[in-house]
């Protein structure tokens, strides 16, 4: 998908040393939706798929331009939802993974629901996790009517309720159009990860308790080796480095780096529990050095594996 990829598992091992691989029989489910950009005419896509699995978002009319239309596509096996739009006219793919790409040229936006029933301000705290721990730029956006643009962004984000409830009856215009409060993680590539409050979100620890369904992971590349080192230090100080047993003993560049030398050599480390460490709680010692940060949220706001990579990683498409 342009510079991005989907990793579609056929077989998996519980541990890297296992001699037997098990066929994947349960499809993984992303509970929000994924926005993709295409160079293909949307009508061609719609004509290939059954109408109950592929239809225009019902705020599109016959007079809506091709570049403003939004196509909802629902996978028949795992019910994953994809919002497909025409790529902007000036969009170009400058890097790619081996094997190239087809007419899908960008994975522009990932939208994931988070529970609004935790004993904390989940959206604010997730923003702090991604800013203070992961070193990314975030913004907290209050709820508003779906389809309305933010003042600093002409692009529109319609909201989970508008997209994910639309499939039950494509002709129904009475479903909720309100977008709820969300945290937007802005990546340097222009891509976004949006975490939106939802009463229908799966349990925050679904990765741990239903790994066959919610065992997906995200792989992100940090823009510089300096930012990679800084993020590793923050994650390490918070005690959030994760060793996935499936990759223990495997190739180091796809393994579980738990110290800086190993992470620096292979260009990757892992995080699983999304907790907030607050920079304001760092305490300066007598020698002027900073002590370890305090973990502000004791229970993970969300459990989702992150492969965090530097641009020196062997698989980085930007080389």
PyMOL commands that set and color helices and strands:
alter all, ss='L'
color gray80, all
select helices_A, chain A and resi 42-48+122-133+160-164+166-168+206-209+211-214+225-237+245-247+252-254+260-266+279-281
alter helices_A, ss='H'
color red, helices_A
select strands_A, chain A and resi 11-12+22-23+33-38+54-56+71-74+81-86+104-115+137-141+144-145+178-179+182-186+192-198+217-221+268-274+302-309
alter strands_A, ss='S'
color yellow, strands_A
deselect
rebuild
show_as cartoon
